[in-house]
Amino acid sequence: MLLIGLVLITRPLTVLFHELGHAISVILLTKQRATIYIGTYGDPKKCVKINFGLLTIFLRSNPFAWRLGICIPSAKSVSVKRQIIYTLTGPIASLIIATTACYFTFAYDLHGFLKLFLIIFLGSAFLDLLINLIPSKKPIKLYDGKITYNDGYSLKQLFYYIRLPKEYTQAADLYNEQKFADAAVLLEKLLSSKEDENIYRLAISSYLQEKNYHKAKEISDAFAIRGKMNSDDLSNIALSNSMLGFHDEALELYDKSLRLNPFNKYSLNNKGYTLNLMEKYKEAISLFDKSIELDTDFAYSYNNRGLAKIKLGQTEEGLQDINRSFEIDPDNSYAYMNMGIYHFDKGEVDEALQNFAKAKEIDSSTYMIDKFIKDAQKEISIRAAGNSGIAESGA
């Protein structure tokens, strides 16, 4: 019983030191904030929040739940070499601390119970090192629906990136600087000499960020022939199809994406968005429900679900959803557009046009926004002409 109790105690400590090893390295290397979650993969609920300068820690209230954890850097642009360093320091940190503690305990011949405790701690740290540094393709689902992998698999990928041409690193830097068009052009040139799945993925993402759906679809189609697509890849090509009006094809691709990862919140939301475009609002709502369940702060799912509810006559609930979307993201162009649709359907055309104009101001590439603005302006002109005719007749 004593041994079991010590194992139950040392495992949480191992996880804590592991994630602190990641976080401290991240802060030292990037000079930016790092957040660690102990006992959860990113869920802040039922956690105690602790701040130490640039370090934020979310600890589950029950220490015996500290069997897992994750470190999330805030820095968006970090070199591959630095990523390798802070990925390695996690499992190594626990082992170094346990080894050092064991050395001094035995060197100074401290209490026998402490020796036993630290031996078990050392064993836990060594096991943690093996488990984490052996690459595993088994995905780890985070609280927000994203997928990550263990340290070993991440290191394998990072060492692979180092071997890619320098143009890839240049393109990645441009992407992180939000110069998506420049990154896409460089990556497409690189594909002509080296067809690699990661180059494809970054090129597709660059074109999607640039809202160039034709190019994104073109490269996605080429990638589909040459490489094995994962859930996110299928979601991206589906989005391109949907934005180009190929809704049936998009739905098939979203279904394939969700078969690979049923917790892909982007596929759930975007499939629902496509169903909204097809006026299949009831089907769409169930998908938005699932994506919001995965991420309660997913603004797009709220405003999309809001529109679907309004179209089904659930006006009050729908407006609550859209307003919740505004609370999460005040600059959500689609929330403004959907609010505009609500006012337009009610015949409140001036209010509709104001919302459509705001959506376009925030993001001029908002899907179909120009059509909605044109329709509202046309309706205002028709009403103005009608009022003018009545006035002349009365005269």
TORKOL-4160 file (C-alpha; in steps of 0.2 Angstrom, whole numbers, padded with zeros to 4 digits, m for minus):
395
<pt num="1" X="0000" Y="0000" Z="0000"/>
<pt num="2" X="0014" Y="0012" Z="0004"/>
<pt num="3" X="0022" Y="0009" Z="m0013"/>
<pt num="4" X="0005" Y="0012" Z="m0022"/>
<pt num="5" X="0003" Y="0028" Z="m0012"/>
<pt num="6" X="0020" Y="0034" Z="m0017"/>
<pt num="7" X="0017" Y="0030" Z="m0035"/>
<pt num="8" X="0001" Y="0040" Z="m0034"/>
<pt num="9" X="0010" Y="0055" Z="m0027"/>
<pt num="10" X="0026" Y="0055" Z="m0038"/>
<pt num="11" X="0016" Y="0054" Z="m0054"/>
<pt num="12" X="0008" Y="0071" Z="m0052"/>
<pt num="13" X="0025" Y="0079" Z="m0047"/>
<pt num="14" X="0032" Y="0071" Z="m0063"/>
<pt num="15" X="0019" Y="0079" Z="m0074"/>
<pt num="16" X="0021" Y="0096" Z="m0065"/>
<pt num="17" X="0040" Y="0096" Z="m0067"/>
<pt num="18" X="0038" Y="0090" Z="m0085"/>
<pt num="19" X="0027" Y="0105" Z="m0090"/>
<pt num="20" X="0037" Y="0117" Z="m0080"/>
<pt num="21" X="0052" Y="0111" Z="m0090"/>
<pt num="22" X="0043" Y="0116" Z="m0106"/>
<pt num="23" X="0036" Y="0132" Z="m0100"/>
<pt num="24" X="0052" Y="0139" Z="m0093"/>
<pt num="25" X="0062" Y="0135" Z="m0109"/>
<pt num="26" X="0048" Y="0144" Z="m0119"/>
<pt num="27" X="0049" Y="0159" Z="m0108"/>
<pt num="28" X="0068" Y="0160" Z="m0109"/>
<pt num="29" X="0069" Y="0157" Z="m0128"/>
<pt num="30" X="0054" Y="0168" Z="m0133"/>
<pt num="31" X="0053" Y="0181" Z="m0119"/>
<pt num="32" X="0034" Y="0178" Z="m0121"/>
<pt num="33" X="0020" Y="0170" Z="m0110"/>
<pt num="34" X="0018" Y="0152" Z="m0108"/>
<pt num="35" X="0003" Y="0143" Z="m0101"/>
<pt num="36" X="0003" Y="0126" Z="m0093"/>
<pt num="37" X="m0012" Y="0115" Z="m0089"/>
<pt num="38" X="m0010" Y="0101" Z="m0076"/>
<pt num="39" X="m0023" Y="0088" Z="m0075"/>
<pt num="40" X="m0031" Y="0093" Z="m0092"/>
<pt num="41" X="m0027" Y="0096" Z="m0110"/>
<pt num="42" X="m0032" Y="0115" Z="m0110"/>
<pt num="43" X="m0048" Y="0115" Z="m0100"/>
<pt num="44" X="m0048" Y="0129" Z="m0088"/>
<pt num="45" X="m0064" Y="0123" Z="m0079"/>
<pt num="46" X="m0062" Y="0116" Z="m0061"/>
<pt num="47" X="m0044" Y="0123" Z="m0061"/>
<pt num="48" X="m0034" Y="0135" Z="m0049"/>
<pt num="49" X="m0026" Y="0148" Z="m0059"/>
<pt num="50" X="m0009" Y="0154" Z="m0054"/>
<pt num="51" X="0002" Y="0168" Z="m0062"/>
<pt num="52" X="0021" Y="0170" Z="m0060"/>
<pt num="53" X="0026" Y="0184" Z="m0072"/>
<pt num="54" X="0025" Y="0177" Z="m0089"/>
<pt num="55" X="0020" Y="0160" Z="m0083"/>
<pt num="56" X="0002" Y="0155" Z="m0081"/>
<pt num="57" X="m0003" Y="0138" Z="m0073"/>
<pt num="58" X="m0020" Y="0130" Z="m0072"/>
<pt num="59" X="m0020" Y="0116" Z="m0059"/>
<pt num="60" X="m0034" Y="0104" Z="m0057"/>
<pt num="61" X="m0041" Y="0106" Z="m0039"/>
<pt num="62" X="m0038" Y="0087" Z="m0036"/>
<pt num="63" X="m0020" Y="0083" Z="m0037"/>
<pt num="64" X="m0023" Y="0065" Z="m0041"/>
<pt num="65" X="m0030" Y="0070" Z="m0057"/>
<pt num="66" X="m0013" Y="0077" Z="m0063"/>
<pt num="67" X="m0009" Y="0062" Z="m0074"/>
<pt num="68" X="m0008" Y="0073" Z="m0089"/>
<pt num="69" X="m0004" Y="0091" Z="m0095"/>
<pt num="70" X="0001" Y="0102" Z="m0109"/>
<pt num="71" X="0011" Y="0118" Z="m0111"/>
<pt num="72" X="0005" Y="0131" Z="m0124"/>
<pt num="73" X="0017" Y="0145" Z="m0129"/>
<pt num="74" X="0010" Y="0162" Z="m0134"/>
<pt num="75" X="0023" Y="0165" Z="m0146"/>
<pt num="76" X="0017" Y="0163" Z="m0164"/>
<pt num="77" X="0034" Y="0163" Z="m0173"/>
<pt num="78" X="0047" Y="0152" Z="m0165"/>
<pt num="79" X="0062" Y="0144" Z="m0175"/>
<pt num="80" X="0062" Y="0126" Z="m0177"/>
<pt num="81" X="0079" Y="0124" Z="m0167"/>
<pt num="82" X="0071" Y="0133" Z="m0152"/>
<pt num="83" X="0055" Y="0122" Z="m0153"/>
<pt num="84" X="0067" Y="0107" Z="m0152"/>
<pt num="85" X="0075" Y="0114" Z="m0137"/>
<pt num="86" X="0059" Y="0117" Z="m0127"/>
<pt num="87" X="0051" Y="0101" Z="m0133"/>
<pt num="88" X="0066" Y="0091" Z="m0126"/>
<pt num="89" X="0067" Y="0101" Z="m0109"/>
<pt num="90" X="0050" Y="0094" Z="m0103"/>
<pt num="91" X="0054" Y="0075" Z="m0101"/>
<pt num="92" X="0072" Y="0079" Z="m0097"/>
<pt num="93" X="0067" Y="0092" Z="m0083"/>
<pt num="94" X="0058" Y="0079" Z="m0073"/>
<pt num="95" X="0073" Y="0067" Z="m0074"/>
<pt num="96" X="0086" Y="0080" Z="m0070"/>
<pt num="97" X="0076" Y="0085" Z="m0054"/>
<pt num="98" X="0073" Y="0067" Z="m0049"/>
<pt num="99" X="0091" Y="0062" Z="m0052"/>
<pt num="100" X="0098" Y="0078" Z="m0042"/>
<pt num="101" X="0087" Y="0075" Z="m0028"/>
<pt num="102" X="0092" Y="0057" Z="m0027"/>
<pt num="103" X="0110" Y="0061" Z="m0027"/>
<pt num="104" X="0109" Y="0073" Z="m0012"/>
<pt num="105" X="0098" Y="0062" Z="m0002"/>
<pt num="106" X="0110" Y="0047" Z="m0003"/>
<pt num="107" X="0125" Y="0058" Z="m0002"/>
<pt num="108" X="0119" Y="0065" Z="0014"/>
<pt num="109" X="0111" Y="0049" Z="0020"/>
<pt num="110" X="0094" Y="0057" Z="0023"/>
<pt num="111" X="0079" Y="0048" Z="0030"/>
<pt num="112" X="0075" Y="0031" Z="0023"/>
<pt num="113" X="0057" Y="0036" Z="0018"/>
<pt num="114" X="0064" Y="0051" Z="0008"/>
<pt num="115" X="0076" Y="0039" Z="m0001"/>
<pt num="116" X="0061" Y="0027" Z="m0005"/>
<pt num="117" X="0051" Y="0042" Z="m0011"/>
<pt num="118" X="0064" Y="0049" Z="m0022"/>
<pt num="119" X="0069" Y="0032" Z="m0030"/>
<pt num="120" X="0050" Y="0030" Z="m0035"/>
<pt num="121" X="0051" Y="0048" Z="m0041"/>
<pt num="122" X="0066" Y="0044" Z="m0051"/>
<pt num="123" X="0058" Y="0029" Z="m0059"/>
<pt num="124" X="0042" Y="0039" Z="m0063"/>
<pt num="125" X="0053" Y="0052" Z="m0071"/>
<pt num="126" X="0063" Y="0039" Z="m0081"/>
<pt num="127" X="0046" Y="0031" Z="m0087"/>
<pt num="128" X="0040" Y="0048" Z="m0092"/>
<pt num="129" X="0055" Y="0051" Z="m0102"/>
<pt num="130" X="0053" Y="0034" Z="m0112"/>
<pt num="131" X="0034" Y="0037" Z="m0114"/>
<pt num="132" X="0036" Y="0054" Z="m0121"/>
<pt num="133" X="0052" Y="0053" Z="m0131"/>
<pt num="134" X="0046" Y="0037" Z="m0141"/>
<pt num="135" X="0037" Y="0044" Z="m0156"/>
<pt num="136" X="0018" Y="0039" Z="m0155"/>
<pt num="137" X="0006" Y="0043" Z="m0169"/>
<pt num="138" X="m0009" Y="0042" Z="m0157"/>
<pt num="139" X="m0017" Y="0059" Z="m0157"/>
<pt num="140" X="m0020" Y="0069" Z="m0142"/>
<pt num="141" X="m0036" Y="0078" Z="m0142"/>
<pt num="142" X="m0035" Y="0095" Z="m0134"/>
<pt num="143" X="m0050" Y="0104" Z="m0125"/>
<pt num="144" X="m0053" Y="0116" Z="m0140"/>
<pt num="145" X="m0054" Y="0101" Z="m0152"/>
<pt num="146" X="m0037" Y="0103" Z="m0160"/>
<pt num="147" X="m0025" Y="0088" Z="m0161"/>
<pt num="148" X="m0007" Y="0086" Z="m0155"/>
<pt num="149" X="0005" Y="0072" Z="m0152"/>
<pt num="150" X="0018" Y="0067" Z="m0139"/>
<pt num="151" X="0035" Y="0075" Z="m0137"/>
<pt num="152" X="0044" Y="0061" Z="m0147"/>
<pt num="153" X="0032" Y="0063" Z="m0162"/>
<pt num="154" X="0034" Y="0082" Z="m0162"/>
<pt num="155" X="0053" Y="0080" Z="m0161"/>
<pt num="156" X="0053" Y="0069" Z="m0176"/>
<pt num="157" X="0043" Y="0081" Z="m0186"/>
<pt num="158" X="0054" Y="0096" Z="m0180"/>
<pt num="159" X="0070" Y="0086" Z="m0185"/>
<pt num="160" X="0061" Y="0083" Z="m0202"/>
<pt num="161" X="0057" Y="0102" Z="m0204"/>
<pt num="162" X="0076" Y="0106" Z="m0202"/>
<pt num="163" X="0080" Y="0095" Z="m0217"/>
<pt num="164" X="0068" Y="0105" Z="m0228"/>
<pt num="165" X="0075" Y="0118" Z="m0240"/>
<pt num="166" X="0078" Y="0135" Z="m0233"/>
<pt num="167" X="0064" Y="0142" Z="m0244"/>
<pt num="168" X="0052" Y="0133" Z="m0233"/>
<pt num="169" X="0058" Y="0141" Z="m0217"/>
<pt num="170" X="0057" Y="0158" Z="m0226"/>
<pt num="171" X="0039" Y="0155" Z="m0231"/>
<pt num="172" X="0035" Y="0149" Z="m0214"/>
<pt num="173" X="0042" Y="0166" Z="m0207"/>
<pt num="174" X="0032" Y="0175" Z="m0220"/>
<pt num="175" X="0016" Y="0165" Z="m0215"/>
<pt num="176" X="0019" Y="0169" Z="m0196"/>
<pt num="177" X="0021" Y="0188" Z="m0201"/>
<pt num="178" X="0004" Y="0186" Z="m0209"/>
<pt num="179" X="0011" Y="0189" Z="m0227"/>
<pt num="180" X="0001" Y="0175" Z="m0233"/>
<pt num="181" X="0002" Y="0180" Z="m0252"/>
<pt num="182" X="0021" Y="0181" Z="m0252"/>
<pt num="183" X="0022" Y="0164" Z="m0242"/>
<pt num="184" X="0010" Y="0156" Z="m0255"/>
<pt num="185" X="0020" Y="0161" Z="m0270"/>
<pt num="186" X="0036" Y="0155" Z="m0262"/>
<pt num="187" X="0029" Y="0138" Z="m0257"/>
<pt num="188" X="0021" Y="0135" Z="m0274"/>
<pt num="189" X="0038" Y="0138" Z="m0283"/>
<pt num="190" X="0045" Y="0126" Z="m0270"/>
<pt num="191" X="0032" Y="0113" Z="m0274"/>
<pt num="192" X="0038" Y="0113" Z="m0292"/>
<pt num="193" X="0055" Y="0106" Z="m0287"/>
<pt num="194" X="0051" Y="0096" Z="m0271"/>
<pt num="195" X="0033" Y="0089" Z="m0268"/>
<pt num="196" X="0032" Y="0087" Z="m0249"/>
<pt num="197" X="0016" Y="0085" Z="m0239"/>
<pt num="198" X="0021" Y="0099" Z="m0227"/>
<pt num="199" X="0024" Y="0111" Z="m0241"/>
<pt num="200" X="0007" Y="0107" Z="m0248"/>
<pt num="201" X="m0001" Y="0110" Z="m0231"/>
<pt num="202" X="0007" Y="0127" Z="m0228"/>
<pt num="203" X="0004" Y="0133" Z="m0246"/>
<pt num="204" X="m0015" Y="0128" Z="m0245"/>
<pt num="205" X="m0016" Y="0137" Z="m0228"/>
<pt num="206" X="m0008" Y="0152" Z="m0235"/>
<pt num="207" X="m0020" Y="0153" Z="m0250"/>
<pt num="208" X="m0035" Y="0150" Z="m0238"/>
<pt num="209" X="m0029" Y="0164" Z="m0226"/>
<pt num="210" X="m0027" Y="0175" Z="m0242"/>
<pt num="211" X="m0045" Y="0170" Z="m0247"/>
<pt num="212" X="m0039" Y="0164" Z="m0263"/>
<pt num="213" X="m0050" Y="0149" Z="m0264"/>
<pt num="214" X="m0047" Y="0145" Z="m0282"/>
<pt num="215" X="m0028" Y="0142" Z="m0279"/>
<pt num="216" X="m0031" Y="0133" Z="m0262"/>
<pt num="217" X="m0043" Y="0121" Z="m0271"/>
<pt num="218" X="m0030" Y="0119" Z="m0286"/>
<pt num="219" X="m0016" Y="0114" Z="m0274"/>
<pt num="220" X="m0027" Y="0104" Z="m0263"/>
<pt num="221" X="m0033" Y="0093" Z="m0278"/>
<pt num="222" X="m0015" Y="0090" Z="m0282"/>
<pt num="223" X="m0011" Y="0086" Z="m0264"/>
<pt num="224" X="m0025" Y="0074" Z="m0264"/>
<pt num="225" X="m0018" Y="0064" Z="m0278"/>
<pt num="226" X="0000" Y="0063" Z="m0271"/>
<pt num="227" X="m0002" Y="0062" Z="m0252"/>
<pt num="228" X="m0012" Y="0055" Z="m0238"/>
<pt num="229" X="m0024" Y="0069" Z="m0232"/>
<pt num="230" X="m0028" Y="0070" Z="m0213"/>
<pt num="231" X="m0044" Y="0077" Z="m0205"/>
<pt num="232" X="m0037" Y="0095" Z="m0206"/>
<pt num="233" X="m0032" Y="0093" Z="m0224"/>
<pt num="234" X="m0049" Y="0087" Z="m0229"/>
<pt num="235" X="m0057" Y="0101" Z="m0219"/>
<pt num="236" X="m0047" Y="0114" Z="m0229"/>
<pt num="237" X="m0051" Y="0107" Z="m0246"/>
<pt num="238" X="m0069" Y="0106" Z="m0241"/>
<pt num="239" X="m0069" Y="0124" Z="m0236"/>
<pt num="240" X="m0062" Y="0129" Z="m0253"/>
<pt num="241" X="m0076" Y="0119" Z="m0262"/>
<pt num="242" X="m0089" Y="0127" Z="m0251"/>
<pt num="243" X="m0083" Y="0145" Z="m0254"/>
<pt num="244" X="m0083" Y="0141" Z="m0273"/>
<pt num="245" X="m0101" Y="0135" Z="m0272"/>
<pt num="246" X="m0097" Y="0117" Z="m0274"/>
<pt num="247" X="m0108" Y="0113" Z="m0258"/>
<pt num="248" X="m0111" Y="0094" Z="m0261"/>
<pt num="249" X="m0093" Y="0091" Z="m0264"/>
<pt num="250" X="m0089" Y="0101" Z="m0248"/>
<pt num="251" X="m0101" Y="0090" Z="m0238"/>
<pt num="252" X="m0093" Y="0074" Z="m0244"/>
<pt num="253" X="m0076" Y="0080" Z="m0239"/>
<pt num="254" X="m0082" Y="0087" Z="m0222"/>
<pt num="255" X="m0089" Y="0069" Z="m0218"/>
<pt num="256" X="m0072" Y="0061" Z="m0223"/>
<pt num="257" X="m0063" Y="0074" Z="m0211"/>
<pt num="258" X="m0075" Y="0070" Z="m0197"/>
<pt num="259" X="m0073" Y="0051" Z="m0199"/>
<pt num="260" X="m0055" Y="0053" Z="m0196"/>
<pt num="261" X="m0057" Y="0065" Z="m0182"/>
<pt num="262" X="m0075" Y="0067" Z="m0175"/>
<pt num="263" X="m0069" Y="0081" Z="m0164"/>
<pt num="264" X="m0063" Y="0093" Z="m0177"/>
<pt num="265" X="m0072" Y="0109" Z="m0172"/>
<pt num="266" X="m0068" Y="0117" Z="m0189"/>
<pt num="267" X="m0076" Y="0103" Z="m0199"/>
<pt num="268" X="m0091" Y="0103" Z="m0188"/>
<pt num="269" X="m0093" Y="0122" Z="m0190"/>
<pt num="270" X="m0089" Y="0123" Z="m0208"/>
<pt num="271" X="m0100" Y="0109" Z="m0213"/>
<pt num="272" X="m0114" Y="0118" Z="m0203"/>
<pt num="273" X="m0110" Y="0134" Z="m0212"/>
<pt num="274" X="m0112" Y="0125" Z="m0229"/>
<pt num="275" X="m0128" Y="0118" Z="m0224"/>
<pt num="276" X="m0134" Y="0135" Z="m0219"/>
<pt num="277" X="m0130" Y="0141" Z="m0237"/>
<pt num="278" X="m0140" Y="0126" Z="m0243"/>
<pt num="279" X="m0154" Y="0132" Z="m0231"/>
<pt num="280" X="m0154" Y="0115" Z="m0222"/>
<pt num="281" X="m0154" Y="0124" Z="m0205"/>
<pt num="282" X="m0160" Y="0110" Z="m0194"/>
<pt num="283" X="m0146" Y="0099" Z="m0199"/>
<pt num="284" X="m0134" Y="0113" Z="m0197"/>
<pt num="285" X="m0139" Y="0117" Z="m0179"/>
<pt num="286" X="m0134" Y="0100" Z="m0172"/>
<pt num="287" X="m0116" Y="0102" Z="m0180"/>
<pt num="288" X="m0115" Y="0120" Z="m0172"/>
<pt num="289" X="m0120" Y="0112" Z="m0155"/>
<pt num="290" X="m0106" Y="0100" Z="m0156"/>
<pt num="291" X="m0093" Y="0112" Z="m0161"/>
<pt num="292" X="m0098" Y="0124" Z="m0146"/>
<pt num="293" X="m0098" Y="0109" Z="m0134"/>
<pt num="294" X="m0080" Y="0107" Z="m0139"/>
<pt num="295" X="m0076" Y="0125" Z="m0138"/>
<pt num="296" X="m0088" Y="0136" Z="m0128"/>
<pt num="297" X="m0079" Y="0152" Z="m0135"/>
<pt num="298" X="m0080" Y="0148" Z="m0154"/>
<pt num="299" X="m0088" Y="0164" Z="m0160"/>
<pt num="300" X="m0091" Y="0158" Z="m0178"/>
<pt num="301" X="m0102" Y="0143" Z="m0172"/>
<pt num="302" X="m0112" Y="0155" Z="m0161"/>
<pt num="303" X="m0116" Y="0167" Z="m0175"/>
<pt num="304" X="m0119" Y="0153" Z="m0188"/>
<pt num="305" X="m0131" Y="0144" Z="m0176"/>
<pt num="306" X="m0139" Y="0160" Z="m0172"/>
<pt num="307" X="m0144" Y="0163" Z="m0191"/>
<pt num="308" X="m0150" Y="0145" Z="m0192"/>
<pt num="309" X="m0161" Y="0147" Z="m0177"/>
<pt num="310" X="m0168" Y="0164" Z="m0184"/>
<pt num="311" X="m0172" Y="0156" Z="m0201"/>
<pt num="312" X="m0182" Y="0142" Z="m0191"/>
<pt num="313" X="m0192" Y="0155" Z="m0182"/>
<pt num="314" X="m0182" Y="0154" Z="m0166"/>
<pt num="315" X="m0178" Y="0172" Z="m0166"/>
<pt num="316" X="m0175" Y="0176" Z="m0148"/>
<pt num="317" X="m0163" Y="0161" Z="m0146"/>
<pt num="318" X="m0154" Y="0166" Z="m0163"/>
<pt num="319" X="m0151" Y="0184" Z="m0158"/>
<pt num="320" X="m0144" Y="0178" Z="m0141"/>
<pt num="321" X="m0132" Y="0167" Z="m0151"/>
<pt num="322" X="m0126" Y="0181" Z="m0162"/>
<pt num="323" X="m0124" Y="0193" Z="m0147"/>
<pt num="324" X="m0114" Y="0180" Z="m0139"/>
<pt num="325" X="m0103" Y="0179" Z="m0154"/>
<pt num="326" X="m0100" Y="0198" Z="m0153"/>
<pt num="327" X="m0095" Y="0196" Z="m0135"/>
<pt num="328" X="m0082" Y="0184" Z="m0139"/>
<pt num="329" X="m0076" Y="0192" Z="m0155"/>
<pt num="330" X="m0082" Y="0210" Z="m0158"/>
<pt num="331" X="m0074" Y="0211" Z="m0175"/>
<pt num="332" X="m0082" Y="0195" Z="m0182"/>
<pt num="333" X="m0088" Y="0201" Z="m0199"/>
<pt num="334" X="m0100" Y="0186" Z="m0201"/>
<pt num="335" X="m0109" Y="0190" Z="m0185"/>
<pt num="336" X="m0112" Y="0208" Z="m0193"/>
<pt num="337" X="m0118" Y="0200" Z="m0209"/>
<pt num="338" X="m0130" Y="0188" Z="m0200"/>
<pt num="339" X="m0137" Y="0202" Z="m0190"/>
<pt num="340" X="m0139" Y="0211" Z="m0206"/>
<pt num="341" X="m0149" Y="0196" Z="m0214"/>
<pt num="342" X="m0160" Y="0196" Z="m0199"/>
<pt num="343" X="m0164" Y="0214" Z="m0201"/>
<pt num="344" X="m0166" Y="0212" Z="m0220"/>
<pt num="345" X="m0179" Y="0198" Z="m0218"/>
<pt num="346" X="m0189" Y="0209" Z="m0206"/>
<pt num="347" X="m0189" Y="0223" Z="m0219"/>
<pt num="348" X="m0178" Y="0234" Z="m0209"/>
<pt num="349" X="m0167" Y="0238" Z="m0224"/>
<pt num="350" X="m0157" Y="0253" Z="m0217"/>
<pt num="351" X="m0152" Y="0243" Z="m0201"/>
<pt num="352" X="m0147" Y="0228" Z="m0213"/>
<pt num="353" X="m0136" Y="0239" Z="m0224"/>
<pt num="354" X="m0127" Y="0246" Z="m0209"/>
<pt num="355" X="m0123" Y="0229" Z="m0203"/>
<pt num="356" X="m0118" Y="0223" Z="m0220"/>
<pt num="357" X="m0107" Y="0238" Z="m0222"/>
<pt num="358" X="m0099" Y="0235" Z="m0205"/>
<pt num="359" X="m0095" Y="0217" Z="m0210"/>
<pt num="360" X="m0087" Y="0223" Z="m0226"/>
<pt num="361" X="m0077" Y="0236" Z="m0217"/>
<pt num="362" X="m0070" Y="0222" Z="m0205"/>
<pt num="363" X="m0067" Y="0210" Z="m0219"/>
<pt num="364" X="m0070" Y="0214" Z="m0237"/>
<pt num="365" X="m0069" Y="0196" Z="m0242"/>
<pt num="366" X="m0083" Y="0190" Z="m0231"/>
<pt num="367" X="m0093" Y="0177" Z="m0241"/>
<pt num="368" X="m0107" Y="0185" Z="m0252"/>
<pt num="369" X="m0106" Y="0202" Z="m0243"/>
<pt num="370" X="m0106" Y="0212" Z="m0259"/>
<pt num="371" X="m0122" Y="0203" Z="m0264"/>
<pt num="372" X="m0130" Y="0207" Z="m0248"/>
<pt num="373" X="m0125" Y="0225" Z="m0249"/>
<pt num="374" X="m0131" Y="0226" Z="m0267"/>
<pt num="375" X="m0148" Y="0218" Z="m0262"/>
<pt num="376" X="m0150" Y="0231" Z="m0248"/>
<pt num="377" X="m0146" Y="0246" Z="m0258"/>
<pt num="378" X="m0158" Y="0240" Z="m0272"/>
<pt num="379" X="m0172" Y="0238" Z="m0259"/>
<pt num="380" X="m0169" Y="0255" Z="m0252"/>
<pt num="381" X="m0169" Y="0263" Z="m0270"/>
<pt num="382" X="m0185" Y="0254" Z="m0274"/>
<pt num="383" X="m0193" Y="0261" Z="m0258"/>
<pt num="384" X="m0187" Y="0278" Z="m0261"/>
<pt num="385" X="m0194" Y="0278" Z="m0279"/>
<pt num="386" X="m0211" Y="0271" Z="m0272"/>
<pt num="387" X="m0212" Y="0285" Z="m0259"/>
<pt num="388" X="m0207" Y="0298" Z="m0273"/>
<pt num="389" X="m0221" Y="0292" Z="m0284"/>
<pt num="390" X="m0234" Y="0293" Z="m0270"/>
<pt num="391" X="m0229" Y="0311" Z="m0266"/>
<pt num="392" X="m0230" Y="0316" Z="m0284"/>
<pt num="393" X="m0248" Y="0308" Z="m0285"/>
<pt num="394" X="m0254" Y="0317" Z="m0270"/>
<pt num="395" X="m0248" Y="0333" Z="m0277"/>
